């Protein structure tokens, strides 16, 4: 089992297609396909359902994913830490982040960090929310960025709240009408997250309060994949408002207002271990967070 095979598997799962994974890894699509095929042969199981427009995990793939993610993290960390022993004094900050925050929030923070502290290096691991907490709890990373997760050994500070908003294709009847009642959502095919996702749990709570049962036709763990499917008219969905600004400006997606009683808010938090000693890099990162997000209460 090779690093490139695990890397290609994790990237393909995140991007939802071999083609996008290949583009991200700067290799050919055939290289990604071959790596994953060899991985499947070694494991004795198919890891992906392959479709014309992308891929989704099989049950075996879902079982393998957390192991692959941890292995990839450990190898990437070794690549960062080993040179540090040869070159003491290099400043490194280790961060675990969810995919959505890593794509739409973390770049702004890192841009400010590099402008103010150009000598600081960052090692970022993109994982699921639960894994962010685990990595902080086990002191594998110094800082976690995730949705609100609480543990007695971890300091969880809320940075900001944002809306999960309803999105549709521009020609959808909701987009033409301009607004919609939450009860109408139950009549439409929904593209939603896996059942263990914090996004799904919030949406499920709103539906339960409204007394409706969502018509879930597609489940997918990638916000980017959800946006692409909605843009193709395969269904409607709820996504973080920070993730759709580009598509709204381009006119490929439409945000549909819901009534105030159907508002879905989700918190973005920073996690640090209570016993972890802060260094210059961590203190600089925290300082930037305090500057960017003035209200920073502790979630207990």
N, C-alpha and C positions, 0 to 999 in steps of 0.2 A: 504494500500500500504506500503510494508515493504522495509527497506534499502536493504536487500539482494536481493529482486526482482528487484529493480532499478539497483543495482550493476551488477546483472547477465545479465540484458537486455543490458546495456551499454557495458559490456565486450563481450557479444556474437556479438553485432554489430561490435565492433572493431576487433575481431578475425575472424569473418566470419563463426563460427561454435559453437555449444553448447559444443562439445568435447574439443576444444581448450580453450573456456571460463572456463570450469570446471577445466581444468588443471591449468590455471592461477590463479583461485580462491581457488585451493586446496580442491575442493569438487567433488562429483560424477557428471557424466553427467546427471543422472536422477534427481539430486537435482536442477541443472540449468534448465532443461526442465520443472520441476514441478513449480519452481518459476515463470518462464515466462508464463506458462499456467495460473497460478493464477492471474498474472498481466493482461493477456489478458481477463480473465473472468471479472475482476474488471472494466477494461476499456471498455469492450463490443466490442472489435475488435481484430483481429489477427494482431500481430506486425511483424511477420516474415513469409516469404515464406520458407518452409522447403524442402530441397533437400537431396539427398543421401550424397553428399560431402560437405554440408554446408548450410548456411542460408543467406538470404538477406532481407532487410526491405521491408515491405509492405508500401503503401502510409500512412496508419495510423501510422506505425512505424516511418516513416520519420517525421511526424508531432510531434510525442511524443519525439523523440530523443533529441532536444535541451532543452526541459523541464526536461527530465531525467538527462541530463548532468549537468544542473544548480543545480538541487536538490542534485545530488550526490556530486557536488563540495561544496555546502553549508554544507552538513552533514559532509563531510571529514574535511572541514575547522573548523567546530565546535569541532570536535574531537581533532584537533591540538591546537586551541586557548584556549578552556576552561581549559585544564591543565596548560597552560601558566599563567593563573591568579592565580593558586595555587602555581606555582613555578616561580616567577619572576626571570629574569636574564637568562632564557634559550633563546638561540638565534635561531630565526626562520626566514627563508626566504621563501616567497610564490612565486611560479612560475607557469605560464600557458604556455603550449607548445603544438604545433601540434604533432600528433602521430608520424610522420616520424622523426622529430627532437628529440622528446622524446625518440625514440628508438635508433637512430643512432648517434646523436650529443650530447645530454644532458649528457649521462653517462660519457663521457670523461671529461666534465666540472665539474661534481659533484665529480668525482674521484680526480681531482686536488684540488677541494674545501675542501674535507674531509681530504686529506693529509695535507693541510696547516692549516686548521681551524677545527680540530676534534670536537669542541664544537658546531659548527653550525648545525642546523637541517633544512631540506628542506621539504616543502610541495608542491608537484607537481600535477598539474591538466592537464590532457591530453584532449584537445578540438580541435575544428576546427579553422582555421585561423581567421575567423571573430570573433569568440568567444574569442580568445586571445586578440584581440584589445578591445572588450567590457569589459573584466575583468580588463584590465589595465586602461581603461578609467574610469570605475566606482570604481577604487581603491580597487577592491576585491583581487588583487594580486599586488606584488611589481614589478615583472619583467615578461615580455612576450617574448617568443621565437617563431618566426613565419616568414612567407615570408613577403615581403615588403608591409606593410600597413601603411598608413599615416593619421594622424588626427592632427589638430592644437593644441590640448591639450596633445599630446603624442610625446615624443622624440623617433624617430625611427633611429637607427644606424645600418648600414650594417656591418655584421661580415664577410661574405664571399659569393662568388658566386659559384654555382656548376652546372654541366650539367645535364639535363634530357636526358638520353641515351636510344636508341632503344635496346630492348632485345628480344631474340627469344629462342626457344627450340634448343638444339645442332644439331638436325637433320633437322632443317628448311633450306630451300634453301638459305636464306640470310646468314646463318651461314656457309654453304658450300661455297658459292661464296666469302664470306669475306667482302663484302661491298655492298652498295645498294644506289640507287638514291631515293630521297624523293618521286618521282612520283610512284615508285614501291610500296611504303608503302600503297597507296590508294587501291591497289588490294588485300591486305591481311586483314583478320579479326582482328580488333583492340579491345583490352581490355583497356578501358579508365576510367577516373574518372568522377564523377558527373559534370554536366554542370556548377555548381557554383564554382568548384574547381579552385584554381589558376594554378594548373598543367594543367588542361584541357584548360584553356583560353590561356596559352602560346603555347600549342600544336596546338590549333585551329588557332592561329595567324600565325604560321609557315606554316600550311597547306593552309591558305588563300593566303599567299604571294606566295606560289608555285602554286596556282591555282588548288588545288586538294580538293576533298571531302573525308574525312576519312570514312572508312567502319567500323563503330562502332557496334560490335555485342554484347558486354557485357560492362555494366557500373558497377563499384564497387568502394567504397570509401576507401578501405584498400589496401595499397601498398603490404603488405604481401600476401593478397588474390590474387592480380594481379600476383605477382611472382609465386605463386603456380599454377595458371591457365596457365601461359605461359610455365612453366616447364612441364605441362601435355600436351602441344601442342594444347591448345584451341585457341591460337591467339598470336599476338605480342603486345608489349606495350612500353611506355616510362616511365621510373622511375628515381628517383634521383640516381646518380652514387654512392653515399655513402651507398645506401641501398642494393647493390648487390655484395659486395666484397666476402662475404661468398659463395654465389652461383656460382660466377665466379671461385673461387678457387676449389670448389667441382665439377665443370663441369656440373652443372645442368642448367645453363643459359649461353647464349653467348651475349656479347655486340657487336652490329653492328655499325661500323663507318658510319657516314653520312658526306656529304660535308660540308665545312665551312659555306656556306650560309644557311644551315638547322640546324645550331647549336641552341640548346634551353638552355638558361641560366636562373637560378632562384636564387634570393638573399635570404639569411638567415639573419634575423635582430633581434636585441634586442629592446624591447619596454619598456619604463618607462614613468610614468605620470610626466608632468612638475612640478606639485605641490606636488608630493610625496616626503616626507623627507626621505633621505637615512639614514640607520642605519649601524651598523658594518657589518651585514650579507650581505646587499645589496652592500656596498662598496667593500667587499671582493670578491663577485661574479663578479662585474664589473672589478675589478683589474685582475682577472683570465682571463676574456674575452679579456682584452687589451693585456695580455701576450700571449694568445693562437692565437689571430688574430691581428697582428701588425697594419694592415691598417683598420681603423675604422671610415670612413667618415660618416657625418650625412646626411641622406636622407631628403630633404626638400620638 
